[in-house]
Amino acid sequence: MDLHTHPIEALKDKLGIRGIHDINQEVASLIVRAIKSAGLQGIAITEHNNFNHGWVACLEILDHFNKENLVVLPGEEIDYGGQQWLHLYIPDYYRRRMPFFKGQEWFFILAHPGYYNPLEKEKFNPIKYDAVEAQSLHGDFPEAEGISQERQVPLVRSSDAHRLEDLGRYYTELEFK
């Protein structure tokens, strides 16, 4: 799975998407086609500060492409303390079948640590997060390994794709029961 993607942003100009009312079967079809072309079994849609775009896109995919058996999770990428974080909603069906998510309804990932701003790890000590991104299209994040060990959280690799053709360039293998 690619746990950090921006497919709505990728399609915004091409399809004139301005809000959730513009996310339809055509948008869902293009996302599904990109997921399958990348050889993925799923993605998390993590648009910048906008959970609703991912939520509506997931519903459109579920409504029109359920037979594809793809895992598509809604989420968002949020800014906090000079860093970016992925906030994913994990529906009950996947919570019970994907041990990686630890049975949690919400899963929180530190995205590309230190890429945009220097990382002040002690600033985030009170925050409970569940994973840290070690690699994306932005490169490798050397501090991720230390954070993973200190916090005892897994490392993930994600594309952070802002273009559909970049989906799956980096991904994380997850077990499905």
CORQUIWO-V762704 format. One record per residue. N is the residue number from 0. PSI is psi as a letter, one per 20 degrees, with the letter a starting at -180 (* if undefined). NEAR is the number of other C-alpha atoms within 8 Angstrom. D_FIRST is the distance of its C-alpha to the first C-alpha in whole Angstrom. Layout:
n->{N	N}
psi->{PSI	PSI}
near->{NEAR	NEAR}
d_first->{D_FIRST	D_FIRST}
This chain:
n->{0	1	2	3	4	5	6	7	8	9	10	11	12	13	14	15	16	17	18	19	20	21	22	23	24	25	26	27	28	29	30	31	32	33	34	35	36	37	38	39	40	41	42	43	44	45	46	47	48	49	50	51	52	53	54	55	56	57	58	59	60	61	62	63	64	65	66	67	68	69	70	71	72	73	74	75	76	77	78	79	80	81	82	83	84	85	86	87	88	89	90	91	92	93	94	95	96	97	98	99	100	101	102	103	104	105	106	107	108	109	110	111	112	113	114	115	116	117	118	119	120	121	122	123	124	125	126	127	128	129	130	131	132	133	134	135	136	137	138	139	140	141	142	143	144	145	146	147	148	149	150	151	152	153	154	155	156	157	158	159	160	161	162	163	164	165	166	167	168	169	170	171	172	173	174	175	176}
psi->{q	o	j	n	q	m	h	g	g	h	i	g	g	g	j	k	p	h	a	h	i	i	o	a	h	g	g	g	g	h	g	g	g	h	g	h	h	i	k	q	i	r	r	p	o	m	q	o	k	n	h	h	g	g	g	g	g	g	g	g	g	g	g	i	k	h	i	i	l	q	o	o	p	q	a	q	p	q	p	p	k	j	r	q	q	p	o	p	p	o	q	g	g	h	g	h	i	n	h	h	j	k	j	q	h	p	p	p	p	o	q	m	p	j	g	h	q	q	p	n	h	h	h	j	g	i	p	o	q	i	r	p	p	h	q	a	i	i	a	q	n	h	i	g	g	g	g	g	g	g	i	l	q	q	q	q	p	q	h	k	p	j	q	h	i	i	p	j	h	q	r	p	p	q	q	p	*}
near->{12	16	13	13	16	14	13	11	10	11	12	10	8	6	6	8	11	7	7	9	6	8	14	9	9	7	11	14	10	8	10	10	8	11	14	9	7	10	7	11	10	11	14	14	15	18	16	8	8	11	11	7	12	16	11	10	13	12	8	13	14	8	7	8	11	9	4	5	7	7	7	10	15	15	16	15	13	10	9	7	5	7	13	12	12	15	13	13	10	13	8	7	6	8	14	8	8	13	10	6	9	7	8	8	9	8	13	12	12	13	10	13	15	10	8	7	7	6	7	6	6	5	7	7	7	5	5	6	9	9	12	16	16	14	14	14	10	8	6	7	12	7	8	12	9	8	11	13	8	6	6	7	11	8	11	11	13	17	17	11	12	10	11	10	6	9	15	13	10	12	12	10	5	7	7	6	4}
d_first->{0	4	6	9	10	14	14	17	19	18	20	23	26	25	25	27	25	27	26	24	27	26	22	23	22	22	20	17	18	17	14	13	15	13	9	11	13	10	9	6	6	5	5	8	11	13	16	19	21	20	19	21	19	15	17	19	17	15	18	19	16	17	20	20	17	17	18	15	13	10	8	9	10	13	14	16	17	20	23	25	27	26	23	19	17	14	15	13	15	13	15	18	16	13	15	17	14	12	14	11	13	16	17	17	18	17	14	16	14	17	15	17	20	23	22	24	27	28	26	29	27	30	30	26	28	28	25	22	19	16	14	15	13	15	14	13	15	18	18	18	19	22	23	19	20	23	22	19	22	25	23	21	17	14	13	10	9	8	10	12	13	16	16	14	15	13	10	7	11	9	5	5	6	7	10	11	15}
